[in-house]
Amino acid sequence: MTEKTIESYGKGFLVLLLPASFLIIFLVATWKIWVALILLLFAFNMWQYHRWQQWCQQANPIFNQLIQENQGRITPIDLAVKGNFSGEMAKRYLDTKSAEFGARALNSEEGSNVYYFITASTLGSILDSSEPPKESFSQPVTTVLPFLAPPPPNQEQGLEPETESLKQPTEEEVKRPLEQQLVFGSLIQSELAKRLNVYSSTVYKRREDPDFPEWTRSKDPDGIAWTYSTKTKEFFPQEEGKS
């Protein structure tokens, strides 16, 4: 290695060393200022986070109310109008809740986002509404149990004892489903809807009406009046003599 090569390497090293030295000197002289700036930025972020948490505490009751009223469907404008918030704050809040609960956000025809939060009651209503009502228990026995249908009139006088014995279990077979359903003394919404031969959504809409017992009595095959318990979310047969 010649002297010129060594000299060129030395100059290149000095070119890199001088800026690095000035930078080190600058940081040593101003490190207190940089630490103060970092602490100030951290304190500002913590203050912003604290304000956001306080705002969320105020928005939570309104959010919960809208979720119950709209069966899990909510838009930023719904929250903004209900709580007198700005649209930007409402959207940021719903984005946070959507990430927290795993909700879906879909674009509506108007271009705004619609957030769908699935709750237990909402999911139950969706599943109940999707089930078509089954045939009422008040239908003729020949339809429910065709193999127990009575023979033609011209054979009635020649009935054998085995055929006669089949008539009695027919009534028990019709009543057995209700007795089995009332093992715990109540019915859920979908079971009562099938018994009344109506859609589950119809029972859901009318369950808190004052005339609900009389309405169920007119629909029930045995003329039983049913009452709804808001505490257990179940339906109980009304005792005779109570209105």
C-alpha positions in Angstrom: 0.0 0.0 0.0 1.5 3.3 -1.1 1.6 6.6 0.9 -0.9 8.2 -1.5 -3.4 5.4 -0.8 -2.9 5.7 3.0 -3.3 9.4 2.8 -6.6 9.1 0.7 -8.0 6.7 3.3 -7.0 9.0 6.1 -8.8 12.0 4.5 -11.9 9.9 3.9 -11.9 8.9 7.6 -11.6 12.5 8.7 -14.5 13.5 6.5 -16.7 11.0 8.3 -15.3 11.7 11.7 -15.7 15.4 11.8 -19.6 15.5 11.3 -20.0 12.6 13.8 -17.9 14.5 16.3 -20.0 17.7 15.9 -23.2 15.7 16.3 -22.0 14.0 19.5 -20.9 17.4 20.9 -24.3 18.9 20.0 -26.3 16.0 21.6 -24.1 16.2 24.8 -24.7 19.9 25.0 -28.5 19.8 24.4 -29.5 16.4 25.9 -31.6 18.0 28.6 -33.7 19.8 26.0 -34.3 16.6 24.1 -35.3 14.7 27.3 -37.7 17.6 28.2 -39.3 17.5 24.7 -39.7 13.7 24.9 -41.3 13.9 28.4 -43.6 16.8 27.2 -44.7 14.8 24.2 -45.4 11.7 26.4 -47.4 13.8 28.8 -49.4 15.4 26.0 -50.3 11.9 24.6 -51.3 10.7 28.1 -53.5 13.8 28.5 -55.2 13.2 25.2 -55.8 9.5 26.0 -57.3 10.5 29.4 -59.7 13.0 27.7 -60.7 10.3 25.2 -61.4 7.8 27.9 -63.6 10.4 29.8 -65.5 11.1 26.6 -66.1 7.4 26.0 -67.5 7.1 29.5 -70.1 9.7 28.5 -70.9 8.1 25.2 -71.2 4.5 26.4 -74.8 4.8 27.8 -76.0 6.4 24.6 -74.3 3.7 22.6 -75.9 0.9 24.7 -79.3 2.5 24.3 -79.0 2.7 20.5 -77.8 -0.9 20.3 -80.9 -2.0 22.2 -83.3 0.2 20.2 -81.9 -0.6 16.8 -81.2 -4.3 17.5 -77.4 -4.0 17.0 -77.5 -1.6 14.0 -76.0 1.8 14.4 -74.5 4.5 12.2 -72.2 7.4 13.1 -75.0 9.9 12.5 -77.3 8.0 14.9 -74.7 8.4 17.6 -73.8 12.0 16.7 -77.5 13.1 16.7 -78.4 11.2 19.9 -75.4 12.4 21.9 -74.9 15.8 20.2 -71.4 14.8 19.2 -69.4 15.7 16.1 -69.5 13.2 13.2 -65.7 12.7 13.4 -65.8 11.8 17.1 -68.8 9.4 16.6 -67.0 7.6 13.8 -63.8 7.3 15.8 -65.8 5.9 18.8 -67.7 3.4 16.6 -64.4 2.3 15.0 -63.0 1.7 18.4 -66.1 -0.3 19.5 -66.1 -2.3 16.3 -62.5 -3.4 16.9 -63.3 -4.2 20.5 -66.3 -6.3 19.9 -65.5 -7.6 16.4 -68.5 -5.9 14.7 -69.0 -5.5 11.0 -69.0 -2.2 9.2 -70.7 -2.1 5.8 -71.3 0.7 3.4 -75.0 1.7 3.0 -76.6 3.0 -0.2 -76.2 6.6 1.1 -72.4 6.1 1.4 -72.1 6.1 5.2 -70.9 3.2 7.3 -73.4 1.0 9.1 -72.0 -0.9 12.1 -73.6 -4.3 13.1 -73.1 -5.4 16.7 -74.5 -8.9 17.3 -75.9 -9.4 20.9 -77.5 -12.5 22.3 -81.0 -11.1 22.1 -80.4 -9.9 18.5 -79.1 -13.2 17.4 -82.0 -15.0 19.1 -84.5 -12.8 17.3 -82.8 -13.4 14.0 -82.8 -17.2 14.4 -86.4 -17.2 15.7 -87.7 -15.1 12.8 -86.0 -17.3 10.3 -88.0 -20.4 11.5 -91.4 -20.9 9.8 -94.3 -21.6 12.1 -95.1 -25.2 12.4 -98.6 -26.6 12.4 -100.7 -25.9 15.4 -101.4 -28.6 18.0 -105.1 -27.9 17.5 -105.2 -29.6 14.1 -107.1 -32.8 13.7 -105.4 -35.9 15.0 -105.7 -37.5 11.6 -103.3 -34.9 10.2 -100.7 -35.2 13.0 -100.9 -38.9 13.4 -102.3 -40.3 10.2 -101.6 -43.9 11.3 -104.1 -43.5 14.1 -106.9 -42.2 11.9 -110.3 -44.0 12.5 -111.4 -46.5 9.9 -114.1 -45.7 7.3 -117.7 -45.6 8.6 -118.5 -49.0 7.0 -115.9 -50.7 9.2 -116.7 -48.9 12.5 -119.0 -51.7 13.8 -116.3 -54.3 13.1 -113.6 -52.6 15.1 -111.3 -55.0 16.9 -110.2 -54.4 20.5 -106.7 -53.4 19.3 -108.2 -50.7 17.1 -110.3 -49.3 19.9 -107.3 -49.1 22.2 -105.5 -46.8 19.8 -108.0 -44.0 20.2 -107.1 -43.1 23.8 -103.4 -42.5 23.3 -104.2 -40.0 20.6 -105.3 -37.3 23.0 -102.3 -38.0 25.2 -100.0 -37.7 22.2 -101.4 -34.2 21.4 -101.0 -32.9 25.0 -97.6 -34.4 25.6 -95.5 -31.7 23.7 -96.9 -29.0 26.0 -96.3 -31.0 29.1 -92.7 -31.7 28.0 -92.2 -28.0 27.2 -93.5 -26.9 30.6 -91.1 -29.1 32.5 -89.6 -25.9 33.8 -92.9 -24.1 34.0 -92.4 -21.8 31.0 -91.8 -21.5 27.3 -89.3 -19.5 25.3 -90.3 -17.2 22.5 -89.9 -19.6 19.6 -91.8 -22.4 21.4 -94.7 -20.1 22.2 -94.8 -18.8 18.6 -95.0 -22.4 17.3 -97.8 -23.1 19.8 -99.8 -20.0 18.8 -99.1 -20.7 15.1 -97.6 -17.3 14.5 -94.2 -15.9 13.6 -91.7 -15.4 16.5 -91.3 -11.8 15.5 -95.1 -11.3 16.1 -94.7 -12.6 19.7 -91.7 -10.4 20.2 -93.6 -7.2 19.1 -96.7 -8.0 21.2 -95.1 -9.5 24.3 -95.3 -6.3 26.4 -98.8 -5.2 25.2 -101.4 -4.9 28.0 -103.8 -7.2 26.0 -101.1 -9.8 25.4 -102.7 -12.5 27.7 -106.1 -12.1 25.9 -104.4 -12.2 22.5 -102.6 -15.4 23.3 -105.7 -16.9 24.8 -107.5 -16.4 21.4 -104.6 -18.1 19.6 -103.8 -20.9 22.0 -105.4 -24.2 21.0 -106.3 -24.9 24.6 -107.4 -21.4 25.4 -104.5 -20.7 27.7 -103.5 -17.1 28.4 -99.8 -16.4 28.6 -97.8 -13.7 30.3 -94.3 -12.4 29.6 -91.6 -12.0 32.3 -89.1 -9.2 31.6 -86.8 -10.6 34.2 -86.4 -14.2 32.9 -87.4 -13.4 29.2 -89.8 -16.3 29.3 -93.5 -16.9 28.9 -95.7 -18.4 31.7 -99.3 -19.7 31.6 -101.5 -17.2 33.4 -103.4 -18.6 36.4 -107.1 -18.6 36.2 -108.8 -15.7 37.9 -105.9 -13.3 37.3 -106.1 -10.6 34.7 
